[in-house]
Amino acid sequence: MSSEISAALKGNFKLAASMFPSGVAIVTSGHGSVVHGITVSAFSSLSLDPPQVLVCVARWSKLNQLVLASNSFAVNILAADQAALSEVFAKPGRDPVTTFTEIEIPHSIGVGGSPIIDGTAGYFDCSVVMACESGDHSVFFGDVLAAHASETKSPLVYFNRRYHDINNAAQEM
């Protein structure tokens, strides 16, 4: 495939992907004396019996290596009022820290050892059951050790390169 076609396909791929609304989550992990997290939209529930989820993480990311080392991760589903938090964790090149408190992110540590961010719409605390590589990403399959959903928070949604509050969108219809 020529580089011109590849560049055109890449642009069209990104545009087409932006047309699919998705929830916004921060995947976190901790190992040794550090924790880290990144914003993702490539997340899915996978199985009810046993409870499993999957998440896709860029292989070059620092989080990828941390998940491989710790064999655990948490998926923090962001609430509609957490768009700014999504932006913080979407910045590439950030280094892992010893605690998210250093960067003023209130959290606790889940049973699997990964950070659980306060105020989210929900979370899944997971242990890695399988990992594989596809393209430029790792796909981590996780057994869910603990899960929680807020009864009062609505999720943050990303669509057409912008954040949306699903409750406000529902009221507009």
C-alpha positions in Angstrom: 0.0 0.0 0.0 1.4 3.4 -0.9 2.0 6.0 1.8 -0.6 8.3 0.1 -3.3 5.6 0.4 -2.1 4.7 3.9 -2.4 8.4 5.0 -5.8 8.7 3.4 -7.0 5.5 5.0 -5.6 6.5 8.4 -7.6 9.8 8.2 -10.8 8.1 7.1 -10.3 5.4 9.8 -10.1 8.1 12.5 -13.1 10.0 11.1 -15.2 6.8 10.9 -14.2 5.8 14.4 -15.2 9.2 15.7 -18.8 8.5 14.6 -19.1 5.7 17.1 -20.1 7.0 20.5 -18.3 5.4 23.4 -17.9 5.7 27.1 -14.7 7.3 28.4 -12.5 5.4 30.9 -9.2 5.7 32.6 -7.3 2.4 32.8 -4.9 2.4 35.8 -2.3 0.0 37.1 0.3 -0.1 39.9 3.4 -2.1 40.4 6.2 -1.7 42.9 6.3 1.9 44.0 4.5 3.5 41.0 1.0 3.9 39.5 -0.1 5.1 36.1 -3.2 5.6 34.0 -4.3 6.5 30.6 -7.6 7.6 29.0 -9.2 4.9 26.7 -12.3 4.4 24.8 -11.4 0.8 23.7 -13.0 -1.1 26.5 -15.7 -3.7 26.6 -17.5 -6.0 29.0 -16.7 -9.6 27.8 -18.3 -12.3 29.9 -20.7 -12.6 32.8 -19.7 -16.1 33.9 -16.9 -15.6 34.8 -17.1 -11.8 35.0 -14.5 -10.5 32.5 -13.7 -7.3 30.6 -11.2 -6.4 27.9 -9.2 -3.2 27.3 -6.8 -2.1 24.5 -3.6 -0.2 25.4 -1.0 1.1 23.0 2.0 -1.1 23.2 4.4 1.9 23.4 2.6 3.3 26.4 4.2 3.2 29.9 0.9 1.7 31.1 1.3 -1.3 28.8 4.5 -2.3 30.6 3.1 -1.6 34.0 0.0 -3.9 33.3 2.4 -6.6 32.1 4.5 -6.3 35.2 1.7 -6.2 37.7 -0.7 -8.5 36.0 -3.6 -6.2 37.0 -5.5 -3.2 35.9 -8.6 -1.2 36.8 -11.1 0.4 34.4 -12.5 3.6 35.9 -15.6 4.7 34.0 -15.7 8.5 34.0 -18.7 10.4 35.1 -20.1 13.3 33.0 -18.4 15.8 35.3 -14.9 14.3 34.8 -14.0 15.5 31.2 -11.1 17.5 32.6 -9.7 14.3 34.3 -10.0 12.5 30.9 -7.8 15.2 29.4 -5.1 14.9 32.1 -4.8 11.2 31.5 -4.9 11.5 27.7 -1.6 13.5 27.6 1.1 11.2 26.2 4.5 11.0 27.7 3.5 11.4 31.3 5.7 9.5 33.7 4.3 7.1 36.3 4.0 8.5 39.9 4.2 7.0 43.3 0.6 8.0 44.0 -2.1 9.9 42.1 -2.3 12.2 45.2 0.9 13.7 43.9 -1.1 15.0 40.9 -4.1 15.8 43.0 -6.3 12.9 41.9 -8.2 11.4 44.9 -8.2 7.6 44.7 -8.0 4.4 46.7 -6.1 1.2 45.8 -8.3 -1.7 44.7 -8.0 -5.4 45.8 -6.0 -6.1 42.7 -3.5 -3.3 43.5 -4.6 -0.8 40.9 -5.8 2.8 41.6 -9.6 3.3 41.8 -10.3 6.9 41.0 -12.9 8.7 43.3 -16.1 10.1 41.9 -16.4 7.9 38.8 -19.6 6.4 37.4 -18.2 3.0 38.0 -15.1 0.7 38.0 -13.9 -2.8 37.3 -10.8 -4.0 39.3 -9.2 -6.8 37.4 -6.4 -9.4 37.2 -5.0 -10.2 33.8 -6.1 -13.6 32.6 -4.7 -13.2 29.0 -2.9 -10.7 26.9 -2.3 -10.5 23.2 -0.9 -8.1 20.6 -2.8 -6.8 17.6 -1.5 -4.0 15.4 0.0 -1.3 17.6 -2.0 -2.3 20.8 -2.1 -4.9 23.5 -5.4 -6.4 24.3 -5.7 -7.3 28.0 -8.5 -9.7 29.1 -9.2 -9.3 32.8 -11.1 -11.4 35.4 -13.1 -8.9 37.4 -12.2 -9.0 41.1 -14.5 -6.2 42.2 -17.0 -3.8 40.5 -19.0 -0.9 41.5 -21.5 1.4 39.8 -22.7 4.8 41.0 -26.5 5.2 41.4 -26.3 8.9 41.0 -23.6 9.6 38.3 -24.2 9.5 34.6 -21.3 8.4 32.3 -19.1 10.7 30.2 -19.5 9.9 26.4 -17.1 10.7 23.6 -18.6 11.3 20.1 -17.4 13.1 17.0 -14.3 14.3 18.9 -16.2 15.9 21.7 -17.4 15.0 25.2 -21.1 14.6 25.9 -23.3 14.2 29.0 -25.7 11.4 28.0 -28.4 12.8 30.3 -28.3 16.1 28.6 -28.4 14.5 25.2 -31.4 12.3 26.2 -33.3 15.4 27.3 -32.7 17.2 24.0 -34.4 14.4 22.1 
